[in-house]
Amino acid sequence: MPRHHATMMSGVPAPYNALSNPLPKTRETIERGARVYADNCAACHGATGAGDGAAGRELSPPPANLAWLAEMPMVQWDSFIYWTIAEGGTQFRSAMPAFKDGLAKDDIWAVIAYIRARLPQSAK
């Protein structure tokens, strides 16, 4: 929540503030995102994105509920989540790792597409 609060007060920082997902919203993109999510995110965020993955149970603060976040009507959602994944949570005292050097940009965009398209439905 600290990142969400900072964004509400000051917006998404540059150079992330104007980003939007350049990938097509196709089955292939979503499937690629599902693979990236399974390999890099599910251990902490859980299979449905509820923040209940086995590796995240002992973390404080706990992993974010991505299914809930994916339904937020944020104007800058793409830029917010890209910033979150790329930079991680160090500045917000979170264990979220930074993936900007570990994942290709298109992998980050694919996982963002997957989160938006599938996690809210998976959590229901």
Helices and strands as residue ranges (DSSP letters): H 2-10, H 27-40, H 42-45, G 54-56, H 66-70, H 77-87, G 90-92, H 105-122
